[in-house]
Structures are given as structure tokens and as C-alpha cells.
Amino acid sequence: MKLTNKTAQAAAGTGFVEVRKFLHAGQQSYPRTLDLEADPAEELRITLQPGSSVGESLRSVLARYGQRGGVGRMCGGTARRLHYHRIEHTGDASRPYDYGPPHVLEGVITFITGAITVGQNQDGKVLLHCHSGFIDGDGALHGGHLLLDTVEVGDDPLIIRLCLFSRGAFVVNSDEETHFSLLHPTPME
């Protein structure tokens, strides 16, 4: 949905923010419906202790469950340090949008939310993809593509809930429209 200036001004008083629409150079594929029905999944509640490396800790837990995909939420906690990216316009017609350079935050960082996707590359290596929102020590809001391998848990434990699929995974494949490598649902044994 794209808001007009008048609509955006009216929405500003109600807490809504103007939505940006990204048009990519590749062949559009709408409706973009990719799904896979999986058998019952396993639910995990993971508590990461202060000082833990989030990416390393999650990979250690996931190693116990074999090759699977999953989704999860960051339910609360803090970080001492993290890196995140935001989408930027590149000026390149063949790939007009890409992640910009990393933003680095240090200090007291409080998580508001985070959506995690557990996937894998073509060789079966675990990939952790996360979009998250958080507040720095000065109260400023931040958000974007969080690099979980750079996140060090802060003074408060980080609580993560994961749902691992029984016979399905998200596997990286190229995407014609965005020219990005995306995680696609894939049946697994």
C-alpha cells in the first residue's frame, strides 16, 4: 500500500508511517505464493545467557535437531553489541535495492521484536535470517536485517521461541524478480 502525501499526513497523527514500495528490475511474479505443508512441528523456548553469542548459540541448539527449517520470535532481552543492515537504493538498474553497510550498536540495547527464519544453503549449512526492532541506550528506535552472528546478549537473558518443521526446510535459491538469494520452502526427509 502506498499512501499519498495527504493520507500520510492524516495517518501521522494516528501512529501510521508511510510505506515505501520497492520495485525490482527482474520479472515480477505475482501473486507470489510459495508454501509447503509440514507435519506437526517442534516448539522450542531458548534462553540465552548474558555474554552469549546469539548465532553460535542457536546453531549449537539446532545441531541437535538435524536438517530442518523453522521460524521464530525474539520475545525479550537485551544485547551489548550488534550489527544490522537496512535496504538502500543502489543506483544500479539491474539491482536497484540492496543492503547498505552495517550499522553497529553498542551499549544497552533492548529488543522490541525479532522475526527469525532458520534456513540452509545448497550445501546444508544452517542460515539464520532475522529482521528485528530494538531501542538503544538513548531511547532511539532502530530496526532492519539483524546479523545474529554479531549479537552479544546483554545483561538480561534473550528469550527466543522457535518452531522447527518436521519435514521441511527453507533452502536458498536465486529469485528472478529481486536478484536476491531467497529462502524457499523445500520438502525434506
Secondary structure, DSSP 8 states (H G I E B T S, - for coil): ----HHHHHHHHTTT---------SS---SS----------EEEEEEE-TT-BHHHHHHHHHGGG-S--EEEEEEE-EEEEEEEE-EEE-S-TTS-EEE-S-EEEEEEEEEEEEEEEEEE-TT--EEEEEEEEEE-TTS-EEEEEE-GGG-EE-SS-EEEEEEE-SSEEEEEEE-TTT-SEEEEEEE--
